[in-house]
Amino acid sequence: MKKMILLLFMIAASATSFAQISWKSDPMHSRLGFKVTHLGISDISGAFNKFNATVSYSKPDMSDAVITLEADVNSINTAVEMRDNHLKSADFFDAAQYPKLTFKSTSIKSAGKDKFKVTGDLSLHGVTKPVTMDMLFRGIGKNPAANNAEVAGIQVTGTIKRSDFAIGSKFPAPMISDEVWIQADGEFGQAK
């Protein structure tokens, strides 16, 4: 009988250790930001104010993690209304025709302690292309303002080329850099 109880306990423990863990971004403590260089002399930054991201995995090393992101292109914010309206127009994002930006990871590889290379499909402006970004897992803590619920911190950085997604074709790189620097900082709570 003792052996049977021990066996059942081991099966239950092993099932728990491989349970799917899912995290969802907290919009109050997360940011999806970008930066370009204007005229080769100044950096202009902005963000998408409305987005959600999820991270799901079952392996402790996160090697099977799946990361998804969806952002509302109409929520673009560079702190200048005229520029935001121009970015939403057909000259750039054409938000009326392409209102969503999406990303779904296809692989994740360790790049050192708590560091990863994340590859996935980015869909933007009607174009889908594979991109690879750097991810830093910043750890898990407790949020005292939410009954000490567990929260996780993840930062994703990297660059994409706007020309790969046919964004702002009328504006050459000397005017607006082709490279767009991305920094996404996410605080995640466990998805229910």
Accessible surface in RSA format (square Angstrom, percent):
REM  Atomic radii and reference values for relative SASA: ProtOr
REM  Chains: A
REM  Algorithm: Lee & Richards
REM  Probe-radius: 1.40
REM  Slices: 20
REM RES _ NUM      All-atoms   Total-Side   Main-Chain    Non-polar    All polar
REM                ABS   REL    ABS   REL    ABS   REL    ABS   REL    ABS   REL
RES MET A   1   180.11  93.3 134.02  88.7  46.09 109.7 118.70 100.9  61.40  81.3
RES LYS A   2   179.17  87.4 171.90 105.5   7.27  17.3 116.73 105.1  62.44  66.5
RES LYS A   3   178.16  86.9 172.04 105.6   6.12  14.6 117.24 105.5  60.92  64.9
RES MET A   4   108.41  56.1 103.67  68.6   4.74  11.3  99.10  84.3   9.31  12.3
RES ILE A   5   101.99  58.0 101.04  75.3   0.95   2.3 101.32  73.0   0.67   1.8
RES LEU A   6   105.81  58.9 102.95  73.7   2.86   7.2 105.38  74.0   0.43   1.2
RES LEU A   7    94.55  52.7  93.08  66.6   1.47   3.7  94.33  66.3   0.21   0.6
RES LEU A   8   105.52  58.8 101.53  72.6   3.99  10.0 101.85  71.5   3.67   9.9
RES PHE A   9   135.64  67.9 129.89  80.5   5.75  15.0 134.95  81.8   0.69   2.0
RES MET A  10   111.31  57.6 105.98  70.1   5.33  12.7  93.59  79.6  17.72  23.5
RES ILE A  11    98.89  56.3  95.53  71.2   3.36   8.1  98.49  70.9   0.40   1.1
RES ALA A  12    56.69  52.1  48.97  75.6   7.72  17.6  55.85  78.7   0.84   2.2
RES ALA A  13    48.43  44.5  34.90  53.9  13.52  30.8  43.37  61.1   5.06  13.4
RES SER A  14    56.78  48.0  51.63  68.9   5.14  11.8  31.85  67.8  24.93  34.9
RES ALA A  15    64.98  59.7  47.69  73.6  17.29  39.3  57.12  80.4   7.87  20.8
RES THR A  16   100.53  71.5  87.97  89.2  12.56  29.9  68.57  92.1  31.96  48.3
RES SER A  17    64.15  54.2  43.27  57.8  20.88  48.1  49.02 104.4  15.13  21.2
RES PHE A  18   131.12  65.6 117.82  73.0  13.30  34.6 118.00  71.5  13.12  37.5
RES ALA A  19    49.71  45.7  39.23  60.5  10.48  23.8  47.95  67.5   1.76   4.7
RES GLN A  20   114.99  64.3  86.19  63.0  28.80  68.6  46.70  99.4  68.29  51.8
RES ILE A  21    61.75  35.1  58.84  43.8   2.91   7.0  61.75  44.5   0.00   0.0
RES SER A  22    35.68  30.1  30.66  40.9   5.02  11.6  17.70  37.7  17.98  25.2
RES TRP A  23     3.25   1.3   3.11   1.5   0.14   0.3   3.01   1.6   0.24   0.4
RES LYS A  24   112.04  54.7 109.03  66.9   3.01   7.2  52.12  46.9  59.92  63.8
RES SER A  25     8.26   7.0   1.81   2.4   6.45  14.9   0.64   1.4   7.62  10.7
RES ASP A  26    38.68  27.1  34.77  34.6   3.91   9.2  17.87  42.0  20.82  20.8
RES PRO A  27   101.68  74.1  82.01  74.8  19.67  71.5  84.42  69.7  17.26 107.3
RES MET A  28   162.04  83.9 131.95  87.3  30.09  71.6 101.01  85.9  61.03  80.9
RES HIS A  29   103.62  56.6  80.88  56.2  22.75  58.2  61.34  63.2  42.29  49.2
RES SER A  30    19.73  16.7   0.06   0.1  19.66  45.3   2.52   5.4  17.21  24.1
RES ARG A  31   120.65  50.7 118.18  60.2   2.47   5.9  54.70  74.8  65.95  40.0
RES LEU A  32    10.74   6.0  10.65   7.6   0.09   0.2  10.65   7.5   0.09   0.2
RES GLY A  33     2.25   2.8   0.00   N/A   2.25   2.8   1.61   4.4   0.64   1.4
RES PHE A  34    25.10  12.6  20.92  13.0   4.18  10.9  21.80  13.2   3.30   9.4
RES LYS A  35    71.59  34.9  69.78  42.8   1.81   4.3  26.29  23.7  45.30  48.3
RES VAL A  36    25.92  17.1  23.47  21.2   2.45   5.9  25.92  22.5   0.00   0.0
RES THR A  37    42.60  30.3  41.66  42.2   0.93   2.2  19.47  26.2  23.12  35.0
RES HIS A  38    69.86  38.2  69.86  48.6   0.00   0.0  39.70  40.9  30.16  35.1
RES LEU A  39    93.95  52.3  76.87  55.0  17.08  42.9  77.75  54.6  16.20  43.6
RES GLY A  40    61.23  75.5   0.00   N/A  61.23  75.5  30.00  82.3  31.23  69.9
RES ILE A  41   147.54  84.0 109.74  81.8  37.80  91.1 117.91  84.9  29.64  80.4
RES SER A  42    48.37  40.9  41.73  55.7   6.64  15.3  40.19  85.6   8.18  11.5
RES ASP A  43    85.27  59.7  56.59  56.3  28.68  67.8  15.40  36.2  69.87  69.7
RES ILE A  44    42.48  24.2  40.72  30.3   1.75   4.2  42.41  30.5   0.07   0.2
RES SER A  45    62.91  53.2  52.08  69.5  10.82  24.9  17.62  37.5  45.29  63.4
RES GLY A  46     2.99   3.7   0.00   N/A   2.99   3.7   2.99   8.2   0.00   0.0
RES ALA A  47     8.16   7.5   8.16  12.6   0.00   0.0   8.16  11.5   0.00   0.0
RES PHE A  48    12.26   6.1  10.45   6.5   1.81   4.7  10.45   6.3   1.81   5.2
RES ASN A  49    91.79  63.3  62.75  60.6  29.04  69.9  24.34  58.6  67.45  65.2
RES LYS A  50   136.06  66.4 130.65  80.2   5.41  12.9  81.19  73.1  54.87  58.4
RES PHE A  51    33.76  16.9  13.70   8.5  20.06  52.2  18.13  11.0  15.63  44.7
RES ASN A  52    72.04  49.7  71.90  69.5   0.14   0.3  12.43  29.9  59.61  57.6
RES ALA A  53     9.93   9.1   9.58  14.8   0.36   0.8   9.93  14.0   0.00   0.0
RES THR A  54    42.97  30.6  42.97  43.6   0.00   0.0  34.35  46.1   8.61  13.0
RES VAL A  55     1.23   0.8   1.23   1.1   0.00   0.0   1.23   1.1   0.00   0.0
RES SER A  56    24.85  21.0  24.37  32.5   0.48   1.1   9.82  20.9  15.03  21.1
RES TYR A  57    15.14   7.1  14.40   8.2   0.74   1.9   6.58   4.9   8.56  10.6
RES SER A  58    23.96  20.2  20.88  27.9   3.08   7.1   5.26  11.2  18.70  26.2
RES LYS A  59    99.35  48.5  99.10  60.8   0.25   0.6  48.24  43.4  51.11  54.4
RES PRO A  60   119.92  87.4  87.13  79.4  32.78 119.2  96.87  80.0  23.04 143.2
RES ASP A  61    89.18  62.5  74.67  74.3  14.50  34.3  50.00 117.7  39.18  39.1
RES MET A  62     7.59   3.9   7.59   5.0   0.00   0.0   2.38   2.0   5.21   6.9
RES SER A  63    54.01  45.6  35.42  47.3  18.59  42.8  32.75  69.7  21.26  29.8
RES ASP A  64    50.53  35.4  31.98  31.8  18.55  43.9  30.66  72.2  19.87  19.8
RES ALA A  65     6.65   6.1   0.00   0.0   6.65  15.1   0.00   0.0   6.65  17.6
RES VAL A  66    60.49  39.8  59.34  53.7   1.16   2.8  59.34  51.6   1.16   3.1
RES ILE A  67    15.36   8.7  15.36  11.4   0.00   0.0  15.36  11.1   0.00   0.0
RES THR A  68    44.46  31.6  44.46  45.1   0.00   0.0  34.66  46.5   9.80  14.8
RES LEU A  69    29.81  16.6  25.00  17.9   4.81  12.1  26.78  18.8   3.03   8.2
RES GLU A  70    69.82  40.1  68.25  51.6   1.58   3.8  12.52  24.2  57.31  46.8
RES ALA A  71     0.55   0.5   0.00   0.0   0.55   1.3   0.55   0.8   0.00   0.0
RES ASP A  72    33.65  23.6  32.02  31.9   1.63   3.8   6.13  14.4  27.52  27.4
RES VAL A  73     1.53   1.0   1.53   1.4   0.00   0.0   1.53   1.3   0.00   0.0
RES ASN A  74    69.82  48.1  59.93  57.9   9.89  23.8  21.23  51.1  48.59  47.0
RES SER A  75    13.30  11.2   2.24   3.0  11.05  25.5  12.27  26.1   1.02   1.4
RES ILE A  76     6.27   3.6   0.00   0.0   6.27  15.1   0.00   0.0   6.27  17.0
RES ASN A  77    58.90  40.6  54.55  52.7   4.35  10.5   7.07  17.0  51.83  50.1
RES THR A  78     9.52   6.8   1.08   1.1   8.44  20.1   3.43   4.6   6.09   9.2
RES ALA A  79    96.85  89.1  57.72  89.1  39.14  89.0  70.08  98.7  26.77  70.9
RES VAL A  80    63.48  41.8  59.69  54.0   3.78   9.1  63.27  55.0   0.20   0.5
RES GLU A  81   137.15  78.7 125.77  95.1  11.38  27.1  46.20  89.4  90.95  74.3
RES MET A  82   156.88  81.2 148.77  98.5   8.11  19.3 112.53  95.7  44.35  58.8
RES ARG A  83    79.61  33.4  74.80  38.1   4.80  11.4  41.72  57.0  37.89  23.0
RES ASP A  84    14.85  10.4  14.85  14.8   0.00   0.0   3.80   8.9  11.06  11.0
RES ASN A  85    78.92  54.4  70.74  68.4   8.19  19.7  26.51  63.8  52.41  50.7
RES HIS A  86    71.16  38.9  65.65  45.6   5.52  14.1  44.78  46.1  26.38  30.7
RES LEU A  87    24.53  13.7  24.53  17.5   0.00   0.0  24.53  17.2   0.00   0.0
RES LYS A  88    58.08  28.3  52.91  32.5   5.18  12.3  18.36  16.5  39.73  42.3
RES SER A  89    42.62  36.0  31.25  41.7  11.37  26.2  42.19  89.9   0.43   0.6
RES ALA A  90    79.26  72.9  54.92  84.8  24.34  55.4  55.37  78.0  23.89  63.3
RES ASP A  91    39.04  27.3  31.35  31.2   7.68  18.2   4.41  10.4  34.63  34.5
RES PHE A  92     9.85   4.9   9.24   5.7   0.61   1.6   9.24   5.6   0.61   1.7
RES PHE A  93    23.99  12.0  23.38  14.5   0.61   1.6  23.38  14.2   0.61   1.7
RES ASP A  94    26.04  18.2  25.96  25.8   0.08   0.2   0.40   0.9  25.64  25.6
RES ALA A  95     2.04   1.9   1.50   2.3   0.54   1.2   1.50   2.1   0.54   1.4
RES ALA A  96   102.57  94.3  62.82  97.0  39.75  90.4  73.97 104.2  28.60  75.8
RES GLN A  97   115.50  64.6  91.58  66.9  23.93  57.0  33.19  70.7  82.31  62.4
RES TYR A  98    64.86  30.3  60.81  34.6   4.05  10.5  33.57  25.2  31.29  38.6
RES PRO A  99    59.20  43.1  59.20  54.0   0.00   0.0  59.20  48.9   0.00   0.0
RES LYS A 100    99.23  48.4  87.76  53.8  11.47  27.3  56.43  50.8  42.79  45.6
RES LEU A 101    14.42   8.0  14.42  10.3   0.00   0.0  14.42  10.1   0.00   0.0
RES THR A 102    47.67  33.9  47.58  48.2   0.09   0.2  34.55  46.4  13.13  19.8
RES PHE A 103    23.41  11.7  20.35  12.6   3.05   7.9  21.20  12.9   2.21   6.3
RES LYS A 104   120.16  58.6 119.51  73.3   0.65   1.6  62.49  56.2  57.68  61.4
RES SER A 105     8.39   7.1   1.03   1.4   7.36  17.0   0.16   0.3   8.23  11.5
RES THR A 106    92.06  65.5  53.82  54.6  38.24  91.1  54.70  73.5  37.36  56.5
RES SER A 107    43.99  37.2  35.06  46.8   8.93  20.6  35.43  75.4   8.57  12.0
RES ILE A 108    12.78   7.3   1.56   1.2  11.22  27.0   1.56   1.1  11.22  30.4
RES LYS A 109   139.44  68.0 134.96  82.8   4.48  10.7  82.52  74.3  56.92  60.6
RES SER A 110    89.23  75.4  57.83  77.2  31.40  72.3  39.03  83.1  50.20  70.3
RES ALA A 111    50.20  46.2  18.45  28.5  31.75  72.2  31.45  44.3  18.75  49.7
RES GLY A 112    43.03  53.1   0.00   N/A  43.03  53.1  34.66  95.1   8.37  18.7
RES LYS A 113   176.76  86.2 149.46  91.7  27.30  65.0 125.15 112.6  51.61  55.0
RES ASP A 114    58.18  40.8  50.55  50.3   7.63  18.0   4.89  11.5  53.29  53.1
RES LYS A 115   113.28  55.3 113.28  69.5   0.00   0.0  55.98  50.4  57.29  61.0
RES PHE A 116    19.38   9.7  17.68  11.0   1.70   4.4  17.68  10.7   1.70   4.9
RES LYS A 117    94.38  46.0  93.45  57.3   0.93   2.2  57.31  51.6  37.07  39.5
RES VAL A 118     2.76   1.8   2.76   2.5   0.00   0.0   2.76   2.4   0.00   0.0
RES THR A 119    38.72  27.5  38.72  39.2   0.00   0.0  25.62  34.4  13.09  19.8
RES GLY A 120     0.67   0.8   0.00   N/A   0.67   0.8   0.67   1.8   0.00   0.0
RES ASP A 121    59.04  41.4  56.45  56.2   2.59   6.1  10.86  25.6  48.19  48.1
RES LEU A 122    14.73   8.2  14.73  10.5   0.00   0.0  14.73  10.3   0.00   0.0
RES SER A 123    34.26  28.9  33.78  45.1   0.48   1.1  21.25  45.3  13.00  18.2
RES LEU A 124     8.85   4.9   7.33   5.2   1.53   3.8   8.10   5.7   0.75   2.0
RES HIS A 125    30.49  16.7  23.44  16.3   7.05  18.0  19.79  20.4  10.70  12.4
RES GLY A 126    59.06  72.8   0.00   N/A  59.06  72.8  22.65  62.2  36.41  81.5
RES VAL A 127    41.17  27.1  37.36  33.8   3.81   9.2  40.75  35.4   0.42   1.1
RES THR A 128    84.07  59.8  56.16  56.9  27.91  66.5  37.32  50.1  46.75  70.7
RES LYS A 129    81.57  39.8  81.16  49.8   0.41   1.0  26.35  23.7  55.22  58.8
RES PRO A 130   100.92  73.6  83.18  75.8  17.75  64.5  83.45  68.9  17.48 108.6
RES VAL A 131    20.93  13.8  13.51  12.2   7.42  17.9  20.93  18.2   0.00   0.0
RES THR A 132    74.26  52.8  50.79  51.5  23.47  55.9  33.37  44.8  40.89  61.8
RES MET A 133    16.23   8.4  14.32   9.5   1.92   4.6  16.23  13.8   0.00   0.0
RES ASP A 134    61.22  42.9  59.78  59.5   1.44   3.4  22.36  52.6  38.86  38.8
RES MET A 135     3.36   1.7   0.00   0.0   3.36   8.0   1.45   1.2   1.90   2.5
RES LEU A 136    60.55  33.7  59.65  42.7   0.90   2.3  59.65  41.9   0.90   2.4
RES PHE A 137    31.82  15.9  28.76  17.8   3.06   8.0  28.76  17.4   3.06   8.8
RES ARG A 138   150.75  63.3 111.15  56.7  39.60  94.3  28.79  39.3 121.96  73.9
RES GLY A 139    27.51  33.9   0.00   N/A  27.51  33.9  24.32  66.7   3.19   7.1
RES ILE A 140    86.42  49.2  49.06  36.5  37.36  90.0  50.31  36.2  36.11  98.0
RES GLY A 141    34.65  42.7   0.00   N/A  34.65  42.7  31.23  85.7   3.43   7.7
RES LYS A 142   129.62  63.2 106.12  65.1  23.49  55.9  70.10  63.1  59.52  63.4
RES ASN A 143    30.04  20.7  27.66  26.7   2.38   5.7   5.82  14.0  24.22  23.4
RES PRO A 144   113.27  82.5  90.18  82.2  23.08  83.9  90.82  75.0  22.44 139.5
RES ALA A 145    99.27  91.3  55.83  86.2  43.44  98.8  67.39  94.9  31.88  84.4
RES ALA A 146    45.58  41.9  34.42  53.1  11.16  25.4  42.04  59.2   3.54   9.4
RES ASN A 147   149.66 103.2 119.58 115.6  30.08  72.4  35.45  85.3 114.21 110.4
RES ASN A 148    87.24  60.2  81.20  78.5   6.03  14.5  14.93  35.9  72.30  69.9
RES ALA A 149    46.84  43.1  36.75  56.7  10.08  22.9  46.84  66.0   0.00   0.0
RES GLU A 150    71.81  41.2  64.03  48.4   7.78  18.5  15.10  29.2  56.71  46.3
RES VAL A 151    28.90  19.0  28.37  25.7   0.54   1.3  28.37  24.6   0.54   1.5
RES ALA A 152     1.75   1.6   0.20   0.3   1.55   3.5   1.75   2.5   0.00   0.0
RES GLY A 153    17.95  22.1   0.00   N/A  17.95  22.1  15.31  42.0   2.64   5.9
RES ILE A 154     8.80   5.0   6.11   4.5   2.69   6.5   6.11   4.4   2.69   7.3
RES GLN A 155    35.78  20.0  34.73  25.4   1.05   2.5   0.39   0.8  35.39  26.8
RES VAL A 156    30.68  20.2  30.68  27.8   0.00   0.0  30.68  26.7   0.00   0.0
RES THR A 157    31.09  22.1  31.01  31.4   0.09   0.2  13.64  18.3  17.46  26.4
RES GLY A 158    14.60  18.0   0.00   N/A  14.60  18.0  14.52  39.8   0.08   0.2
RES THR A 159    64.31  45.7  46.15  46.8  18.16  43.3  21.64  29.1  42.67  64.5
RES ILE A 160    17.79  10.1  10.35   7.7   7.44  17.9  17.79  12.8   0.00   0.0
RES LYS A 161   100.49  49.0  99.19  60.9   1.30   3.1  43.17  38.9  57.32  61.1
RES ARG A 162    17.82   7.5  17.08   8.7   0.74   1.8   9.94  13.6   7.88   4.8
RES SER A 163    71.48  60.4  46.56  62.1  24.91  57.4  43.86  93.4  27.62  38.7
RES ASP A 164    64.64  45.3  53.62  53.4  11.02  26.1   5.92  13.9  58.72  58.6
RES PHE A 165     1.45   0.7   1.45   0.9   0.00   0.0   1.45   0.9   0.00   0.0
RES ALA A 166    51.05  46.9  42.09  65.0   8.96  20.4  45.34  63.9   5.70  15.1
RES ILE A 167     9.83   5.6   8.63   6.4   1.20   2.9   8.63   6.2   1.20   3.3
RES GLY A 168     1.03   1.3   0.00   N/A   1.03   1.3   0.00   0.0   1.03   2.3
RES SER A 169    95.91  81.0  57.05  76.1  38.86  89.5  52.37 111.5  43.54  61.0
RES LYS A 170   152.82  74.6 123.19  75.6  29.63  70.5  93.02  83.7  59.81  63.7
RES PHE A 171    40.40  20.2  38.10  23.6   2.29   6.0  38.10  23.1   2.29   6.6
RES PRO A 172    77.53  56.5  66.77  60.9  10.76  39.1  77.53  64.0   0.00   0.0
RES ALA A 173    55.56  51.1  40.58  62.6  14.97  34.1  40.97  57.7  14.58  38.6
RES PRO A 174   106.00  77.3  87.76  80.0  18.24  66.3 100.19  82.7   5.81  36.1
RES MET A 175    79.46  41.1  78.00  51.6   1.46   3.5  71.47  60.8   7.99  10.6
RES ILE A 176    28.38  16.2  28.38  21.1   0.00   0.0  28.38  20.4   0.00   0.0
RES SER A 177    23.27  19.7  20.73  27.7   2.54   5.9  22.28  47.4   0.99   1.4
RES ASP A 178    35.54  24.9  33.21  33.1   2.33   5.5  18.60  43.8  16.94  16.9
RES GLU A 179    96.87  55.6  92.31  69.8   4.56  10.8  26.48  51.2  70.39  57.5
RES VAL A 180    16.76  11.0  16.76  15.2   0.00   0.0  16.76  14.6   0.00   0.0
RES TRP A 181    93.67  37.6  92.65  44.8   1.01   2.4  73.18  39.0  20.49  33.2
RES ILE A 182    28.07  16.0  28.07  20.9   0.00   0.0  28.07  20.2   0.00   0.0
RES GLN A 183    50.17  28.1  49.10  35.9   1.07   2.5   7.96  17.0  42.20  32.0
RES ALA A 184    21.70  20.0  20.95  32.3   0.75   1.7  20.95  29.5   0.75   2.0
RES ASP A 185    41.12  28.8  39.81  39.6   1.31   3.1  26.81  63.1  14.31  14.3
RES GLY A 186    13.96  17.2   0.00   N/A  13.96  17.2   6.87  18.9   7.08  15.9
RES GLU A 187    47.30  27.2  46.93  35.5   0.37   0.9  11.00  21.3  36.31  29.6
RES PHE A 188    10.24   5.1  10.11   6.3   0.13   0.3  10.24   6.2   0.00   0.0
RES GLY A 189    23.31  28.8   0.00   N/A  23.31  28.8  22.12  60.7   1.19   2.7
RES GLN A 190    84.44  47.2  70.31  51.4  14.12  33.6  22.67  48.2  61.77  46.8
RES ALA A 191    44.92  41.3  21.37  33.0  23.56  53.6  24.75  34.8  20.18  53.5
RES LYS A 192   239.17 116.7 159.81  98.1  79.36 188.9 148.15 133.3  91.02  97.0
END  Absolute sums over single chains surface
CHAIN  1 A    11525.8       9525.6       2000.2       7166.0       4359.8
END  Absolute sums over all chains
TOTAL         11525.8       9525.6       2000.2       7166.0       4359.8
